[in-house]
Amino acid sequence: MRYEDDPRFDSYYLEDSYVLGLDESEPSRLVFSLLLVLTPKHPFYSAPEPNEQYCYRNGALTFEGVSAINWAERTFRPVRDSAGEIDYGNIDVFELEANERYDLKGEWGRVTITAETARIDVY
């Protein structure tokens, strides 16, 4: 199932959100730091700034109770935007499978995560 079909993730547009970093410091947890695109369905949504296409907010995609992480590809090459900010691209694919498996892909790489839970937090 695609992420937007899951109520936990249906108020985000990850294909235009930016990966800012990855935290793998705890063995049972994996966290993607993100500059998130919020859709009008999100309670924190507001009209985009005059020079922005979307409503952006900082946040994280967190996987907890991680029992397996399989990196098929891992690149994480930083890209600097016109404002000088660094990111690692977008989450182009985020699919949820049976047995608590999550498949993600982007310019930063391709990974399958087996985890008890996944959520997005907005800061």
Buried (B, 14 or more C-beta within 10 A) or exposed (E): EEBBEEEEBBBBBBBBBBBBBBEEEEEEBBBBBBBBBBBEEBEEBEEEEEEEEBBBBEBBBBBBEBEEBEEEEEEEEEEEEEEEEEBBBBBBBBBBEEEBBBBBBBBBBBBBBBBEEBEBEBE
